[in-house]
Amino acid sequence: MEIEISIVNTFVLICASVFGWLIRTLWGATRELKDDLTKLKEEMPIKFVLKDDYKTDIREIKDMLKSIFDRLDHKADKE
């Protein structure tokens, strides 16, 4: 009877140890992901352009090109 209880206690101890190791590993990975996400949020405005800013810049470039092409068309018509 004592041997059976000892085996059960050993099994419970092993399961609890594995479960504790798993929880600790997941906790560390979650903390590391949070740190990476925080770092990414800080770097995003520096490395990437917002879509609205890009659209505004492209619109300005297109307007300038249209103006240049209109001037060229008027100049070609005079010749």
mmCIF file of the N, C-alpha and C atoms, coordinates in Angstrom:
data_MODEL
# 
_entry.id   MODEL 
# 
loop_
_atom_site.group_PDB 
_atom_site.id 
_atom_site.type_symbol 
_atom_site.label_atom_id 
_atom_site.label_alt_id 
_atom_site.label_comp_id 
_atom_site.label_asym_id 
_atom_site.label_entity_id 
_atom_site.label_seq_id 
_atom_site.pdbx_PDB_ins_code 
_atom_site.Cartn_x 
_atom_site.Cartn_y 
_atom_site.Cartn_z 
_atom_site.occupancy 
_atom_site.B_iso_or_equiv 
_atom_site.pdbx_formal_charge 
_atom_site.auth_seq_id 
_atom_site.auth_comp_id 
_atom_site.auth_asym_id 
_atom_site.auth_atom_id 
_atom_site.pdbx_PDB_model_num 
ATOM 1   N N  . MET A 1 1  ? 0.816  -1.192 0.000   1.00 0.00 ? 1  MET A N  1 
ATOM 2   C CA . MET A 1 1  ? 0.000  0.000  0.000   1.00 0.00 ? 1  MET A CA 1 
ATOM 3   C C  . MET A 1 1  ? 0.863  1.261  0.000   1.00 0.00 ? 1  MET A C  1 
ATOM 4   N N  . GLU A 1 2  ? 1.906  1.268  0.797   1.00 0.00 ? 2  GLU A N  1 
ATOM 5   C CA . GLU A 1 2  ? 2.791  2.418  0.847   1.00 0.00 ? 2  GLU A CA 1 
ATOM 6   C C  . GLU A 1 2  ? 3.541  2.585  -0.462  1.00 0.00 ? 2  GLU A C  1 
ATOM 7   N N  . ILE A 1 3  ? 3.841  1.509  -1.131  1.00 0.00 ? 3  ILE A N  1 
ATOM 8   C CA . ILE A 1 3  ? 4.539  1.575  -2.415  1.00 0.00 ? 3  ILE A CA 1 
ATOM 9   C C  . ILE A 1 3  ? 3.632  2.217  -3.462  1.00 0.00 ? 3  ILE A C  1 
ATOM 10  N N  . GLU A 1 4  ? 2.352  1.873  -3.448  1.00 0.00 ? 4  GLU A N  1 
ATOM 11  C CA . GLU A 1 4  ? 1.407  2.459  -4.399  1.00 0.00 ? 4  GLU A CA 1 
ATOM 12  C C  . GLU A 1 4  ? 1.269  3.964  -4.160  1.00 0.00 ? 4  GLU A C  1 
ATOM 13  N N  . ILE A 1 5  ? 1.197  4.391  -2.927  1.00 0.00 ? 5  ILE A N  1 
ATOM 14  C CA . ILE A 1 5  ? 1.091  5.809  -2.591  1.00 0.00 ? 5  ILE A CA 1 
ATOM 15  C C  . ILE A 1 5  ? 2.365  6.525  -3.013  1.00 0.00 ? 5  ILE A C  1 
ATOM 16  N N  . SER A 1 6  ? 3.507  5.904  -2.811  1.00 0.00 ? 6  SER A N  1 
ATOM 17  C CA . SER A 1 6  ? 4.779  6.488  -3.202  1.00 0.00 ? 6  SER A CA 1 
ATOM 18  C C  . SER A 1 6  ? 4.857  6.653  -4.728  1.00 0.00 ? 6  SER A C  1 
ATOM 19  N N  . ILE A 1 7  ? 4.366  5.667  -5.447  1.00 0.00 ? 7  ILE A N  1 
ATOM 20  C CA . ILE A 1 7  ? 4.358  5.741  -6.914  1.00 0.00 ? 7  ILE A CA 1 
ATOM 21  C C  . ILE A 1 7  ? 3.430  6.855  -7.371  1.00 0.00 ? 7  ILE A C  1 
ATOM 22  N N  . VAL A 1 8  ? 2.250  6.957  -6.770  1.00 0.00 ? 8  VAL A N  1 
ATOM 23  C CA . VAL A 1 8  ? 1.298  8.015  -7.117  1.00 0.00 ? 8  VAL A CA 1 
ATOM 24  C C  . VAL A 1 8  ? 1.893  9.384  -6.794  1.00 0.00 ? 8  VAL A C  1 
ATOM 25  N N  . ASN A 1 9  ? 2.517  9.519  -5.630  1.00 0.00 ? 9  ASN A N  1 
ATOM 26  C CA . ASN A 1 9  ? 3.139  10.793 -5.256  1.00 0.00 ? 9  ASN A CA 1 
ATOM 27  C C  . ASN A 1 9  ? 4.255  11.164 -6.225  1.00 0.00 ? 9  ASN A C  1 
ATOM 28  N N  . THR A 1 10 ? 5.047  10.186 -6.620  1.00 0.00 ? 10 THR A N  1 
ATOM 29  C CA . THR A 1 10 ? 6.119  10.433 -7.576  1.00 0.00 ? 10 THR A CA 1 
ATOM 30  C C  . THR A 1 10 ? 5.540  10.871 -8.915  1.00 0.00 ? 10 THR A C  1 
ATOM 31  N N  . PHE A 1 11 ? 4.492  10.196 -9.350  1.00 0.00 ? 11 PHE A N  1 
ATOM 32  C CA . PHE A 1 11 ? 3.842  10.552 -10.625 1.00 0.00 ? 11 PHE A CA 1 
ATOM 33  C C  . PHE A 1 11 ? 3.274  11.974 -10.556 1.00 0.00 ? 11 PHE A C  1 
ATOM 34  N N  . VAL A 1 12 ? 2.616  12.328 -9.469  1.00 0.00 ? 12 VAL A N  1 
ATOM 35  C CA . VAL A 1 12 ? 2.054  13.668 -9.301  1.00 0.00 ? 12 VAL A CA 1 
ATOM 36  C C  . VAL A 1 12 ? 3.177  14.709 -9.275  1.00 0.00 ? 12 VAL A C  1 
ATOM 37  N N  . LEU A 1 13 ? 4.274  14.395 -8.608  1.00 0.00 ? 13 LEU A N  1 
ATOM 38  C CA . LEU A 1 13 ? 5.416  15.309 -8.551  1.00 0.00 ? 13 LEU A CA 1 
ATOM 39  C C  . LEU A 1 13 ? 5.998  15.533 -9.939  1.00 0.00 ? 13 LEU A C  1 
ATOM 40  N N  . ILE A 1 14 ? 6.143  14.476 -10.712 1.00 0.00 ? 14 ILE A N  1 
ATOM 41  C CA . ILE A 1 14 ? 6.677  14.599 -12.075 1.00 0.00 ? 14 ILE A CA 1 
ATOM 42  C C  . ILE A 1 14 ? 5.726  15.423 -12.941 1.00 0.00 ? 14 ILE A C  1 
ATOM 43  N N  . CYS A 1 15 ? 4.431  15.154 -12.871 1.00 0.00 ? 15 CYS A N  1 
ATOM 44  C CA . CYS A 1 15 ? 3.444  15.912 -13.655 1.00 0.00 ? 15 CYS A CA 1 
ATOM 45  C C  . CYS A 1 15 ? 3.449  17.388 -13.257 1.00 0.00 ? 15 CYS A C  1 
ATOM 46  N N  . ALA A 1 16 ? 3.518  17.659 -11.965 1.00 0.00 ? 16 ALA A N  1 
ATOM 47  C CA . ALA A 1 16 ? 3.538  19.049 -11.495 1.00 0.00 ? 16 ALA A CA 1 
ATOM 48  C C  . ALA A 1 16 ? 4.813  19.748 -11.954 1.00 0.00 ? 16 ALA A C  1 
ATOM 49  N N  . SER A 1 17 ? 5.925  19.038 -11.952 1.00 0.00 ? 17 SER A N  1 
ATOM 50  C CA . SER A 1 17 ? 7.187  19.630 -12.412 1.00 0.00 ? 17 SER A CA 1 
ATOM 51  C C  . SER A 1 17 ? 7.125  19.962 -13.897 1.00 0.00 ? 17 SER A C  1 
ATOM 52  N N  . VAL A 1 18 ? 6.606  19.038 -14.692 1.00 0.00 ? 18 VAL A N  1 
ATOM 53  C CA . VAL A 1 18 ? 6.479  19.281 -16.127 1.00 0.00 ? 18 VAL A CA 1 
ATOM 54  C C  . VAL A 1 18 ? 5.522  20.441 -16.379 1.00 0.00 ? 18 VAL A C  1 
ATOM 55  N N  . PHE A 1 19 ? 4.412  20.461 -15.682 1.00 0.00 ? 19 PHE A N  1 
ATOM 56  C CA . PHE A 1 19 ? 3.445  21.536 -15.845 1.00 0.00 ? 19 PHE A CA 1 
ATOM 57  C C  . PHE A 1 19 ? 4.050  22.884 -15.426 1.00 0.00 ? 19 PHE A C  1 
ATOM 58  N N  . GLY A 1 20 ? 4.787  22.904 -14.333 1.00 0.00 ? 20 GLY A N  1 
ATOM 59  C CA . GLY A 1 20 ? 5.436  24.136 -13.884 1.00 0.00 ? 20 GLY A CA 1 
ATOM 60  C C  . GLY A 1 20 ? 6.468  24.626 -14.887 1.00 0.00 ? 20 GLY A C  1 
ATOM 61  N N  . TRP A 1 21 ? 7.264  23.701 -15.435 1.00 0.00 ? 21 TRP A N  1 
ATOM 62  C CA . TRP A 1 21 ? 8.253  24.077 -16.449 1.00 0.00 ? 21 TRP A CA 1 
ATOM 63  C C  . TRP A 1 21 ? 7.560  24.660 -17.683 1.00 0.00 ? 21 TRP A C  1 
ATOM 64  N N  . LEU A 1 22 ? 6.459  24.027 -18.102 1.00 0.00 ? 22 LEU A N  1 
ATOM 65  C CA . LEU A 1 22 ? 5.714  24.493 -19.266 1.00 0.00 ? 22 LEU A CA 1 
ATOM 66  C C  . LEU A 1 22 ? 5.155  25.902 -19.021 1.00 0.00 ? 22 LEU A C  1 
ATOM 67  N N  . ILE A 1 23 ? 4.571  26.126 -17.879 1.00 0.00 ? 23 ILE A N  1 
ATOM 68  C CA . ILE A 1 23 ? 4.014  27.437 -17.545 1.00 0.00 ? 23 ILE A CA 1 
ATOM 69  C C  . ILE A 1 23 ? 5.122  28.486 -17.508 1.00 0.00 ? 23 ILE A C  1 
ATOM 70  N N  . ARG A 1 24 ? 6.268  28.158 -16.904 1.00 0.00 ? 24 ARG A N  1 
ATOM 71  C CA . ARG A 1 24 ? 7.382  29.110 -16.831 1.00 0.00 ? 24 ARG A CA 1 
ATOM 72  C C  . ARG A 1 24 ? 7.892  29.446 -18.233 1.00 0.00 ? 24 ARG A C  1 
ATOM 73  N N  . THR A 1 25 ? 7.999  28.437 -19.099 1.00 0.00 ? 25 THR A N  1 
ATOM 74  C CA . THR A 1 25 ? 8.458  28.663 -20.470 1.00 0.00 ? 25 THR A CA 1 
ATOM 75  C C  . THR A 1 25 ? 7.476  29.545 -21.237 1.00 0.00 ? 25 THR A C  1 
ATOM 76  N N  . LEU A 1 26 ? 6.190  29.276 -21.100 1.00 0.00 ? 26 LEU A N  1 
ATOM 77  C CA . LEU A 1 26 ? 5.179  30.095 -21.770 1.00 0.00 ? 26 LEU A CA 1 
ATOM 78  C C  . LEU A 1 26 ? 5.164  31.517 -21.226 1.00 0.00 ? 26 LEU A C  1 
ATOM 79  N N  . TRP A 1 27 ? 5.345  31.674 -19.939 1.00 0.00 ? 27 TRP A N  1 
ATOM 80  C CA . TRP A 1 27 ? 5.373  32.996 -19.322 1.00 0.00 ? 27 TRP A CA 1 
ATOM 81  C C  . TRP A 1 27 ? 6.549  33.804 -19.866 1.00 0.00 ? 27 TRP A C  1 
ATOM 82  N N  . GLY A 1 28 ? 7.708  33.181 -19.962 1.00 0.00 ? 28 GLY A N  1 
ATOM 83  C CA . GLY A 1 28 ? 8.890  33.860 -20.498 1.00 0.00 ? 28 GLY A CA 1 
ATOM 84  C C  . GLY A 1 28 ? 8.711  34.234 -21.961 1.00 0.00 ? 28 GLY A C  1 
ATOM 85  N N  . ALA A 1 29 ? 8.130  33.317 -22.740 1.00 0.00 ? 29 ALA A N  1 
ATOM 86  C CA . ALA A 1 29 ? 7.903  33.604 -24.159 1.00 0.00 ? 29 ALA A CA 1 
ATOM 87  C C  . ALA A 1 29 ? 6.908  34.748 -24.326 1.00 0.00 ? 29 ALA A C  1 
ATOM 88  N N  . THR A 1 30 ? 5.893  34.782 -23.489 1.00 0.00 ? 30 THR A N  1 
ATOM 89  C CA . THR A 1 30 ? 4.906  35.859 -23.557 1.00 0.00 ? 30 THR A CA 1 
ATOM 90  C C  . THR A 1 30 ? 5.550  37.203 -23.208 1.00 0.00 ? 30 THR A C  1 
ATOM 91  N N  . ARG A 1 31 ? 6.376  37.210 -22.203 1.00 0.00 ? 31 ARG A N  1 
ATOM 92  C CA . ARG A 1 31 ? 7.074  38.441 -21.816 1.00 0.00 ? 31 ARG A CA 1 
ATOM 93  C C  . ARG A 1 31 ? 8.002  38.906 -22.942 1.00 0.00 ? 31 ARG A C  1 
ATOM 94  N N  . GLU A 1 32 ? 8.700  37.966 -23.567 1.00 0.00 ? 32 GLU A N  1 
ATOM 95  C CA . GLU A 1 32 ? 9.587  38.310 -24.674 1.00 0.00 ? 32 GLU A CA 1 
ATOM 96  C C  . GLU A 1 32 ? 8.804  38.866 -25.867 1.00 0.00 ? 32 GLU A C  1 
ATOM 97  N N  . LEU A 1 33 ? 7.645  38.279 -26.156 1.00 0.00 ? 33 LEU A N  1 
ATOM 98  C CA . LEU A 1 33 ? 6.806  38.795 -27.242 1.00 0.00 ? 33 LEU A CA 1 
ATOM 99  C C  . LEU A 1 33 ? 6.303  40.204 -26.935 1.00 0.00 ? 33 LEU A C  1 
ATOM 100 N N  . LYS A 1 34 ? 5.935  40.452 -25.701 1.00 0.00 ? 34 LYS A N  1 
ATOM 101 C CA . LYS A 1 34 ? 5.491  41.794 -25.318 1.00 0.00 ? 34 LYS A CA 1 
ATOM 102 C C  . LYS A 1 34 ? 6.615  42.807 -25.492 1.00 0.00 ? 34 LYS A C  1 
ATOM 103 N N  . ASP A 1 35 ? 7.826  42.427 -25.102 1.00 0.00 ? 35 ASP A N  1 
ATOM 104 C CA . ASP A 1 35 ? 8.969  43.328 -25.272 1.00 0.00 ? 35 ASP A CA 1 
ATOM 105 C C  . ASP A 1 35 ? 9.232  43.599 -26.754 1.00 0.00 ? 35 ASP A C  1 
ATOM 106 N N  . ASP A 1 36 ? 9.162  42.546 -27.581 1.00 0.00 ? 36 ASP A N  1 
ATOM 107 C CA . ASP A 1 36 ? 9.366  42.718 -29.021 1.00 0.00 ? 36 ASP A CA 1 
ATOM 108 C C  . ASP A 1 36 ? 8.296  43.617 -29.629 1.00 0.00 ? 36 ASP A C  1 
ATOM 109 N N  . LEU A 1 37 ? 7.065  43.449 -29.192 1.00 0.00 ? 37 LEU A N  1 
ATOM 110 C CA . LEU A 1 37 ? 5.970  44.267 -29.706 1.00 0.00 ? 37 LEU A CA 1 
ATOM 111 C C  . LEU A 1 37 ? 6.148  45.734 -29.315 1.00 0.00 ? 37 LEU A C  1 
ATOM 112 N N  . THR A 1 38 ? 6.584  45.968 -28.092 1.00 0.00 ? 38 THR A N  1 
ATOM 113 C CA . THR A 1 38 ? 6.837  47.339 -27.644 1.00 0.00 ? 38 THR A CA 1 
ATOM 114 C C  . THR A 1 38 ? 7.950  47.972 -28.472 1.00 0.00 ? 38 THR A C  1 
ATOM 115 N N  . LYS A 1 39 ? 9.015  47.222 -28.710 1.00 0.00 ? 39 LYS A N  1 
ATOM 116 C CA . LYS A 1 39 ? 10.119 47.726 -29.524 1.00 0.00 ? 39 LYS A CA 1 
ATOM 117 C C  . LYS A 1 39 ? 9.656  48.005 -30.952 1.00 0.00 ? 39 LYS A C  1 
ATOM 118 N N  . LEU A 1 40 ? 8.826  47.127 -31.492 1.00 0.00 ? 40 LEU A N  1 
ATOM 119 C CA . LEU A 1 40 ? 8.310  47.312 -32.851 1.00 0.00 ? 40 LEU A CA 1 
ATOM 120 C C  . LEU A 1 40 ? 7.439  48.553 -32.941 1.00 0.00 ? 40 LEU A C  1 
ATOM 121 N N  . LYS A 1 41 ? 6.613  48.791 -31.935 1.00 0.00 ? 41 LYS A N  1 
ATOM 122 C CA . LYS A 1 41 ? 5.770  49.988 -31.929 1.00 0.00 ? 41 LYS A CA 1 
ATOM 123 C C  . LYS A 1 41 ? 6.613  51.258 -31.905 1.00 0.00 ? 41 LYS A C  1 
ATOM 124 N N  . GLU A 1 42 ? 7.759  51.205 -31.243 1.00 0.00 ? 42 GLU A N  1 
ATOM 125 C CA . GLU A 1 42 ? 8.643  52.372 -31.195 1.00 0.00 ? 42 GLU A CA 1 
ATOM 126 C C  . GLU A 1 42 ? 9.342  52.586 -32.531 1.00 0.00 ? 42 GLU A C  1 
ATOM 127 N N  . GLU A 1 43 ? 9.693  51.501 -33.232 1.00 0.00 ? 43 GLU A N  1 
ATOM 128 C CA . GLU A 1 43 ? 10.439 51.599 -34.485 1.00 0.00 ? 43 GLU A CA 1 
ATOM 129 C C  . GLU A 1 43 ? 9.561  51.842 -35.706 1.00 0.00 ? 43 GLU A C  1 
ATOM 130 N N  . MET A 1 44 ? 8.299  51.498 -35.634 1.00 0.00 ? 44 MET A N  1 
ATOM 131 C CA . MET A 1 44 ? 7.413  51.600 -36.796 1.00 0.00 ? 44 MET A CA 1 
ATOM 132 C C  . MET A 1 44 ? 7.381  53.005 -37.410 1.00 0.00 ? 44 MET A C  1 
ATOM 133 N N  . PRO A 1 45 ? 7.172  54.063 -36.639 1.00 0.00 ? 45 PRO A N  1 
ATOM 134 C CA . PRO A 1 45 ? 7.108  55.396 -37.267 1.00 0.00 ? 45 PRO A CA 1 
ATOM 135 C C  . PRO A 1 45 ? 8.431  55.823 -37.903 1.00 0.00 ? 45 PRO A C  1 
ATOM 136 N N  . ILE A 1 46 ? 9.532  55.254 -37.439 1.00 0.00 ? 46 ILE A N  1 
ATOM 137 C CA . ILE A 1 46 ? 10.840 55.631 -37.967 1.00 0.00 ? 46 ILE A CA 1 
ATOM 138 C C  . ILE A 1 46 ? 11.123 54.914 -39.285 1.00 0.00 ? 46 ILE A C  1 
ATOM 139 N N  . LYS A 1 47 ? 10.761 53.645 -39.380 1.00 0.00 ? 47 LYS A N  1 
ATOM 140 C CA . LYS A 1 47 ? 11.113 52.832 -40.547 1.00 0.00 ? 47 LYS A CA 1 
ATOM 141 C C  . LYS A 1 47 ? 10.068 52.845 -41.649 1.00 0.00 ? 47 LYS A C  1 
ATOM 142 N N  . PHE A 1 48 ? 8.821  53.076 -41.315 1.00 0.00 ? 48 PHE A N  1 
ATOM 143 C CA . PHE A 1 48 ? 7.753  52.945 -42.298 1.00 0.00 ? 48 PHE A CA 1 
ATOM 144 C C  . PHE A 1 48 ? 6.956  54.235 -42.434 1.00 0.00 ? 48 PHE A C  1 
ATOM 145 N N  . VAL A 1 49 ? 6.371  54.414 -43.613 1.00 0.00 ? 49 VAL A N  1 
ATOM 146 C CA . VAL A 1 49 ? 5.568  55.602 -43.899 1.00 0.00 ? 49 VAL A CA 1 
ATOM 147 C C  . VAL A 1 49 ? 4.094  55.244 -43.723 1.00 0.00 ? 49 VAL A C  1 
ATOM 148 N N  . LEU A 1 50 ? 3.350  56.149 -43.127 1.00 0.00 ? 50 LEU A N  1 
ATOM 149 C CA . LEU A 1 50 ? 1.915  55.928 -43.002 1.00 0.00 ? 50 LEU A CA 1 
ATOM 150 C C  . LEU A 1 50 ? 1.250  56.004 -44.372 1.00 0.00 ? 50 LEU A C  1 
ATOM 151 N N  . LYS A 1 51 ? 0.191  55.267 -44.555 1.00 0.00 ? 51 LYS A N  1 
ATOM 152 C CA . LYS A 1 51 ? -0.504 55.223 -45.836 1.00 0.00 ? 51 LYS A CA 1 
ATOM 153 C C  . LYS A 1 51 ? -1.019 56.604 -46.245 1.00 0.00 ? 51 LYS A C  1 
ATOM 154 N N  . ASP A 1 52 ? -1.564 57.353 -45.302 1.00 0.00 ? 52 ASP A N  1 
ATOM 155 C CA . ASP A 1 52 ? -2.086 58.692 -45.604 1.00 0.00 ? 52 ASP A CA 1 
ATOM 156 C C  . ASP A 1 52 ? -0.972 59.635 -46.046 1.00 0.00 ? 52 ASP A C  1 
ATOM 157 N N  . ASP A 1 53 ? 0.183  59.559 -45.373 1.00 0.00 ? 53 ASP A N  1 
ATOM 158 C CA . ASP A 1 53 ? 1.317  60.402 -45.767 1.00 0.00 ? 53 ASP A CA 1 
ATOM 159 C C  . ASP A 1 53 ? 1.789  60.038 -47.175 1.00 0.00 ? 53 ASP A C  1 
ATOM 160 N N  . TYR A 1 54 ? 1.828  58.752 -47.452 1.00 0.00 ? 54 TYR A N  1 
ATOM 161 C CA . TYR A 1 54 ? 2.249  58.294 -48.780 1.00 0.00 ? 54 TYR A CA 1 
ATOM 162 C C  . TYR A 1 54 ? 1.284  58.801 -49.858 1.00 0.00 ? 54 TYR A C  1 
ATOM 163 N N  . LYS A 1 55 ? -0.006 58.700 -49.585 1.00 0.00 ? 55 LYS A N  1 
ATOM 164 C CA . LYS A 1 55 ? -0.999 59.162 -50.562 1.00 0.00 ? 55 LYS A CA 1 
ATOM 165 C C  . LYS A 1 55 ? -0.853 60.666 -50.812 1.00 0.00 ? 55 LYS A C  1 
ATOM 166 N N  . THR A 1 56 ? -0.632 61.423 -49.757 1.00 0.00 ? 56 THR A N  1 
ATOM 167 C CA . THR A 1 56 ? -0.461 62.873 -49.902 1.00 0.00 ? 56 THR A CA 1 
ATOM 168 C C  . THR A 1 56 ? 0.763  63.191 -50.741 1.00 0.00 ? 56 THR A C  1 
ATOM 169 N N  . ASP A 1 57 ? 1.867  62.527 -50.463 1.00 0.00 ? 57 ASP A N  1 
ATOM 170 C CA . ASP A 1 57 ? 3.098  62.769 -51.223 1.00 0.00 ? 57 ASP A CA 1 
ATOM 171 C C  . ASP A 1 57 ? 2.941  62.381 -52.689 1.00 0.00 ? 57 ASP A C  1 
ATOM 172 N N  . ILE A 1 58 ? 2.321  61.252 -52.956 1.00 0.00 ? 58 ILE A N  1 
ATOM 173 C CA . ILE A 1 58 ? 2.118  60.812 -54.337 1.00 0.00 ? 58 ILE A CA 1 
ATOM 174 C C  . ILE A 1 58 ? 1.195  61.785 -55.070 1.00 0.00 ? 58 ILE A C  1 
ATOM 175 N N  . ARG A 1 59 ? 0.165  62.279 -54.387 1.00 0.00 ? 59 ARG A N  1 
ATOM 176 C CA . ARG A 1 59 ? -0.750 63.248 -54.999 1.00 0.00 ? 59 ARG A CA 1 
ATOM 177 C C  . ARG A 1 59 ? 0.013  64.512 -55.409 1.00 0.00 ? 59 ARG A C  1 
ATOM 178 N N  . GLU A 1 60 ? 0.912  64.987 -54.539 1.00 0.00 ? 60 GLU A N  1 
ATOM 179 C CA . GLU A 1 60 ? 1.709  66.170 -54.860 1.00 0.00 ? 60 GLU A CA 1 
ATOM 180 C C  . GLU A 1 60 ? 2.613  65.912 -56.063 1.00 0.00 ? 60 GLU A C  1 
ATOM 181 N N  . ILE A 1 61 ? 3.226  64.757 -56.125 1.00 0.00 ? 61 ILE A N  1 
ATOM 182 C CA . ILE A 1 61 ? 4.099  64.417 -57.254 1.00 0.00 ? 61 ILE A CA 1 
ATOM 183 C C  . ILE A 1 61 ? 3.291  64.333 -58.548 1.00 0.00 ? 61 ILE A C  1 
ATOM 184 N N  . LYS A 1 62 ? 2.133  63.720 -58.487 1.00 0.00 ? 62 LYS A N  1 
ATOM 185 C CA . LYS A 1 62 ? 1.286  63.617 -59.676 1.00 0.00 ? 62 LYS A CA 1 
ATOM 186 C C  . LYS A 1 62 ? 0.844  64.998 -60.156 1.00 0.00 ? 62 LYS A C  1 
ATOM 187 N N  . ASP A 1 63 ? 0.502  65.868 -59.217 1.00 0.00 ? 63 ASP A N  1 
ATOM 188 C CA . ASP A 1 63 ? 0.110  67.233 -59.596 1.00 0.00 ? 63 ASP A CA 1 
ATOM 189 C C  . ASP A 1 63 ? 1.265  67.976 -60.266 1.00 0.00 ? 63 ASP A C  1 
ATOM 190 N N  . MET A 1 64 ? 2.475  67.810 -59.733 1.00 0.00 ? 64 MET A N  1 
ATOM 191 C CA . MET A 1 64 ? 3.642  68.449 -60.341 1.00 0.00 ? 64 MET A CA 1 
ATOM 192 C C  . MET A 1 64 ? 3.898  67.899 -61.748 1.00 0.00 ? 64 MET A C  1 
ATOM 193 N N  . LEU A 1 65 ? 3.799  66.598 -61.894 1.00 0.00 ? 65 LEU A N  1 
ATOM 194 C CA . LEU A 1 65 ? 4.009  65.998 -63.220 1.00 0.00 ? 65 LEU A CA 1 
ATOM 195 C C  . LEU A 1 65 ? 2.942  66.458 -64.213 1.00 0.00 ? 65 LEU A C  1 
ATOM 196 N N  . LYS A 1 66 ? 1.699  66.565 -63.745 1.00 0.00 ? 66 LYS A N  1 
ATOM 197 C CA . LYS A 1 66 ? 0.628  67.032 -64.629 1.00 0.00 ? 66 LYS A CA 1 
ATOM 198 C C  . LYS A 1 66 ? 0.913  68.463 -65.089 1.00 0.00 ? 66 LYS A C  1 
ATOM 199 N N  . SER A 1 67 ? 1.380  69.302 -64.167 1.00 0.00 ? 67 SER A N  1 
ATOM 200 C CA . SER A 1 67 ? 1.723  70.667 -64.512 1.00 0.00 ? 67 SER A CA 1 
ATOM 201 C C  . SER A 1 67 ? 2.859  70.711 -65.540 1.00 0.00 ? 67 SER A C  1 
ATOM 202 N N  . ILE A 1 68 ? 3.856  69.889 -65.349 1.00 0.00 ? 68 ILE A N  1 
ATOM 203 C CA . ILE A 1 68 ? 4.977  69.834 -66.300 1.00 0.00 ? 68 ILE A CA 1 
ATOM 204 C C  . ILE A 1 68 ? 4.497  69.372 -67.673 1.00 0.00 ? 68 ILE A C  1 
ATOM 205 N N  . PHE A 1 69 ? 3.682  68.335 -67.706 1.00 0.00 ? 69 PHE A N  1 
ATOM 206 C CA . PHE A 1 69 ? 3.185  67.827 -68.993 1.00 0.00 ? 69 PHE A CA 1 
ATOM 207 C C  . PHE A 1 69 ? 2.296  68.853 -69.693 1.00 0.00 ? 69 PHE A C  1 
ATOM 208 N N  . ASP A 1 70 ? 1.486  69.594 -68.908 1.00 0.00 ? 70 ASP A N  1 
ATOM 209 C CA . ASP A 1 70 ? 0.654  70.636 -69.503 1.00 0.00 ? 70 ASP A CA 1 
ATOM 210 C C  . ASP A 1 70 ? 1.527  71.735 -70.120 1.00 0.00 ? 70 ASP A C  1 
ATOM 211 N N  . ARG A 1 71 ? 2.572  72.127 -69.440 1.00 0.00 ? 71 ARG A N  1 
ATOM 212 C CA . ARG A 1 71 ? 3.487  73.133 -69.985 1.00 0.00 ? 71 ARG A CA 1 
ATOM 213 C C  . ARG A 1 71 ? 4.156  72.622 -71.261 1.00 0.00 ? 71 ARG A C  1 
ATOM 214 N N  . LEU A 1 72 ? 4.554  71.362 -71.239 1.00 0.00 ? 72 LEU A N  1 
ATOM 215 C CA . LEU A 1 72 ? 5.184  70.792 -72.435 1.00 0.00 ? 72 LEU A CA 1 
ATOM 216 C C  . LEU A 1 72 ? 4.195  70.731 -73.598 1.00 0.00 ? 72 LEU A C  1 
ATOM 217 N N  . ASP A 1 73 ? 2.956  70.387 -73.317 1.00 0.00 ? 73 ASP A N  1 
ATOM 218 C CA . ASP A 1 73 ? 1.941  70.338 -74.376 1.00 0.00 ? 73 ASP A CA 1 
ATOM 219 C C  . ASP A 1 73 ? 1.724  71.727 -74.969 1.00 0.00 ? 73 ASP A C  1 
ATOM 220 N N  . HIS A 1 74 ? 1.648  72.752 -74.127 1.00 0.00 ? 74 HIS A N  1 
ATOM 221 C CA . HIS A 1 74 ? 1.467  74.122 -74.623 1.00 0.00 ? 74 HIS A CA 1 
ATOM 222 C C  . HIS A 1 74 ? 2.688  74.574 -75.436 1.00 0.00 ? 74 HIS A C  1 
ATOM 223 N N  . LYS A 1 75 ? 3.857  74.191 -75.000 1.00 0.00 ? 75 LYS A N  1 
ATOM 224 C CA . LYS A 1 75 ? 5.071  74.569 -75.708 1.00 0.00 ? 75 LYS A CA 1 
ATOM 225 C C  . LYS A 1 75 ? 5.141  73.857 -77.056 1.00 0.00 ? 75 LYS A C  1 
ATOM 226 N N  . ALA A 1 76 ? 4.709  72.590 -77.111 1.00 0.00 ? 76 ALA A N  1 
ATOM 227 C CA . ALA A 1 76 ? 4.715  71.844 -78.365 1.00 0.00 ? 76 ALA A CA 1 
ATOM 228 C C  . ALA A 1 76 ? 3.693  72.421 -79.348 1.00 0.00 ? 76 ALA A C  1 
ATOM 229 N N  . ASP A 1 77 ? 2.576  72.937 -78.810 1.00 0.00 ? 77 ASP A N  1 
ATOM 230 C CA . ASP A 1 77 ? 1.544  73.514 -79.681 1.00 0.00 ? 77 ASP A CA 1 
ATOM 231 C C  . ASP A 1 77 ? 2.021  74.805 -80.335 1.00 0.00 ? 77 ASP A C  1 
ATOM 232 N N  . LYS A 1 78 ? 2.898  75.546 -79.718 1.00 0.00 ? 78 LYS A N  1 
ATOM 233 C CA . LYS A 1 78 ? 3.390  76.800 -80.257 1.00 0.00 ? 78 LYS A CA 1 
ATOM 234 C C  . LYS A 1 78 ? 4.315  76.599 -81.435 1.00 0.00 ? 78 LYS A C  1 
ATOM 235 N N  . GLU A 1 79 ? 5.003  75.485 -81.500 1.00 0.00 ? 79 GLU A N  1 
ATOM 236 C CA . GLU A 1 79 ? 5.969  75.249 -82.565 1.00 0.00 ? 79 GLU A CA 1 
ATOM 237 C C  . GLU A 1 79 ? 5.334  74.884 -83.854 1.00 0.00 ? 79 GLU A C  1 
# 
